[in-house]
Amino acid sequence: MARIRVPRLSYQDLRGIADAFLRQHHPAGTIPIPIEEVVEFRFGIGITPLPGLHADHEIDGFVSADLSEIFVDLFVFESRPARYRFTLAHEIGHVVLHAEVLKEVRPRSVAEWKRFVANINEKDREWLEWQAYAFAGLILVPTRALAAAYREALRLADENGISLEEHGDMARQYVATRIGKVFAVSATVVEKRLVYDEVWEKRAMT
């Protein structure tokens, strides 16, 4: 297989791309981000649930070779709304960031996509997936809205006698869960955003 060139985009690069994405495709700025509508109506990409996608292939979603359709595990689609939203954001991340890579490879099935991912250089694979993951977090949890939600979550934590300094992981889980409900994402997505933005242990975001 020919060497695929995956762009090396830093987190700050991805933040800039995500901010531009939101300005263009969701200028209203309402929260939670209507990612399903963005995918379908702004990009014209269809969303197709597939039964057994995760059980059979250990993936929640993938994008078609012509970038016209995102396939999502049926169970995730029907029963895991936060995970479904993140799957859509992750796959639209591949479309935005890696369209040239996907067009070059043109996987026509989930089996071909898995074969491509398995055969590319390990570092390229890590970059491919990390970039889509980070981009998904940045568009579902925009920085300015996250700062406001973080302040409010800290206020509620203080009211309930929960301190980041004293209660460690339990306090972080409390804060991340509160924020996750605001953005309709999992606490894990929020935790990653706060780690990448180096926010933990601070009392405010800059």
Buried (B, 14 or more C-beta within 10 A) or exposed (E): EEEBEBEEBEBEBBBEBBBEBBEEBBEEEEBBBBBBEBBBEBBEBEBEBBEEBBEEBEBBBBBBBEBEBBBBBBBBBEEBEBBBBBBBBBBBBBBBBBEEBBEEBEBEEBEBBBBBBEEBBEEBBEBBBBBBBBBBBBBBBBBEBBBEBBEBBBEEBEEEEBEBEEBEEEBBBBBBBBBBBBBBBBBBBBBBBBEBBEBEEEEEBE
